[in-house]
Amino acid sequence: MTPLRLLERLLQLVPVLLGISVIVFAMMALTPGDPVQIMLGDSLANEAQKESLRRDMGLDLPVMERFVRFLGNAVTGNFGLSFFHRRPVGEIILERLPATIELTLVSLVIAILVAIPLGVIAAVRRDSLLDRLATVGSMLGVSMPGFWFGILLILLFAVQLHWLPVSGRIGFGQEVPAVTRFVLVDALIAGRLDSFLDALRHILLPAVTLGLGMAALLMRVTRTAMVEALAQDYVVFAEAKGLSRARVIGRHALKNALIPTVTVAAIETGSLLGGNMIVETVFGWPGLGRLVVEAIFTRNYPLVQAAVLLYAVTYVLLNFVADLLYSVLNPKVRL
Amino acid sequence: MNASLLSIRGLRTSFPTRRGLVQAVDGVDLDVRPGECLGVVGESGSGKSVTFLSVLGLVRPPGRVEADAIGFLGRDLSRLSPSEMRAVRGREIAVTMQDALTALNPSFTVETQIVETIEAHDPSVGRKAARTRAIEMLRLVGIPDAERRLSAYPHQFSGGMRQRVMVAIALACRPKLLIADEPTTALDVTIQSQVLDLIDDMRATLGMSVVLITHDLGIVAERCERVAVMYAGQVVETGPTRQVVETPVHPYTRGLLRSMPRLSHLDAPLLPIDGQVPDPTRLPEGCRFQPRCPQAIEECLQPIRLRPVSPARAARCVLAGAEP
């Protein structure tokens, strides 16, 4: 793909993002109740004080003007002050986001490492015992709620066996200076192998919880796509050329079968980045999910608004990445 | 009689299905001689493609292949291990398929698909040498601007060029035998003869033998020295093409010829063969063609072997030898 095409495709994202901003803004503007009243709560502020706060927050301006200001601020990363923390929302989110991204990436790696080999083997050995077991396993994985599976893992590996910590991101005394805010990376930068291993032990259970849930779905998709790919003429032709079985399956069939897998992985990654509130809460993981849950309970609108916008943008960008990957996997796909 | 390059004896291939066992190939004997073009003719489902997939060990489970012997250059292919068989496939016996659009992998460049074949059979060849050989092959099959086209994907070629690319890949290791499975079915008439000419040229250039699998007796009459006619998993008639076409012995062969339009007799009516191809799970007793045969007699209900008609010809019919 040419750089020009890439730019064109990126520009196509602009209207989508604009639409999302309208929705997020409208969500706030249409929420019943006076934000000022909510902020001040039961305090005995008089009308003049309320009026001045309203002016401070720009709430006295016409809706269109407020939207333009909101948009301008959003583009520059300014989402206002968190009601609760009294600090810029952007700053708070940036503190928490790396933990969520780190957890998501490790989960994604686990999901891919489990799902793709299993899906391929199940497709190659169709109707074998392994295929049946994998099918049952993936049904369980898809239908089992993440929080419940997470609690089971905690009970077994943390409470019973004491192999792994119950919650948190890193043990007491193992903290490393924040450089990237990805603890695993920061530990390596600091040259602290002990901290790295400790962080790994902490991330293992939540990542397995999320990763296996995702693997269940990915495996189904990979298996179906592989079964289809293996029935194609190009697989017979590849075998007739005298290629090894590994190459026929692992390259000729798999490269074509990965397209639906990539789609589902992108969607699932999007929902992991945004929707793992429950699992983060179960494992006491200091990520975005927990922050948003807290913000919703405390009616911290600027924070919720910024988070929703962030989720939406993440989703759009992940879909963009998936499209890019299609064109790599299948040269017929032109963006 | 010439020594055969490939000599198939008693080949049987079956597939279990929900409706019962399908005997797709049932006791096929065939010979391919060095340098010749053998035409294998039959309707869809007659077992002509499965016969050669079986020879190459490309029938997948639950399909079952049995053979008394499959002789090829002093070896018995039916007794080779999977890895020995892999060394034969693509290197000594190559295949082209009906439609290059589906046979070529859409996700890989032509270069990858040729080079991997060369590397699979000659691991010591360097990347550069393999590339050079790939360019040579593309030139040989008549792809213009071969060096630049090497990095193209299959969908970027026209139908005829794509078919040439497939031939180039199949012949990249200079095989002794090419099995061309319906090479023209997916093509326009004008391109059909180009592809057949190409296969003829390659046969002469590389000194290989060709098995041309087709349902078109006309193509066989034009291009092949010998022909084998298949019906319901069996060879029903075999011999030099000219003799078989001019004086067919088996009633099925005669029926095929009568149902074919001829330029010299455009006003002659086309006579389809009455009845239908038998259900492969419930094959008729004795001669498989007997329920449709206008000359069927009592004896046809007994099992019938391929009988010699003349030194070069044989037919699976009780009347064989009785007629000229």
Contacts between the chains, C-beta under 8 A, distances in Angstrom:
chain1	res1	chain2	res2	distance
A	232	B	102	6.6
A	233	B	97	5.7
A	233	B	98	7.9
A	233	B	99	6.9
A	233	B	102	4.0
A	233	B	103	4.7
A	234	B	102	6.5
A	234	B	103	5.8
A	234	B	104	6.2
A	234	B	105	4.3
A	234	B	106	7.5
A	236	B	53	7.9
A	236	B	58	6.3
A	236	B	97	7.1
A	236	B	103	7.6
A	237	B	95	7.1
A	237	B	97	5.6
A	237	B	103	4.2
A	237	B	104	7.2
A	237	B	105	7.9
A	237	B	166	7.7
A	238	B	105	6.8
A	239	B	58	5.8
A	239	B	89	7.1
A	240	B	56	6.3
A	240	B	58	6.2
A	240	B	89	5.7
A	240	B	90	6.4
A	240	B	94	7.2
A	240	B	95	4.1
A	240	B	97	7.9
A	240	B	170	7.9
A	241	B	89	6.9
A	241	B	90	4.0
A	241	B	94	7.7
A	241	B	116	7.4
A	241	B	117	4.5
A	241	B	120	6.7
A	241	B	169	6.8
A	241	B	170	7.7
A	242	B	86	5.1
A	242	B	87	6.6
A	242	B	88	7.4
A	242	B	89	4.0
A	242	B	90	3.2
A	242	B	91	5.7
A	242	B	117	7.1
A	242	B	120	5.2
A	242	B	121	6.0
A	242	B	173	7.9
A	243	B	86	7.8
A	243	B	90	7.6
A	243	B	116	6.3
A	243	B	117	7.3
A	243	B	120	5.2
A	244	B	86	6.9
A	244	B	120	7.0
A	247	B	116	7.1
A	247	B	120	7.6
A	251	B	108	7.9
A	252	B	105	5.3
A	252	B	108	7.6
A	255	B	105	7.7
A	255	B	107	4.7
A	255	B	108	7.5
A	256	B	105	7.3
A	256	B	106	7.1
A	256	B	107	5.5
A	329	B	107	6.4
A	330	B	106	6.6
A	330	B	107	5.7
A	331	B	106	7.2
A	331	B	107	6.6
A	331	B	109	8.0
A	331	B	153	4.5
A	331	B	155	7.5
A	332	B	106	5.8
A	332	B	153	7.3
A	332	B	155	5.4
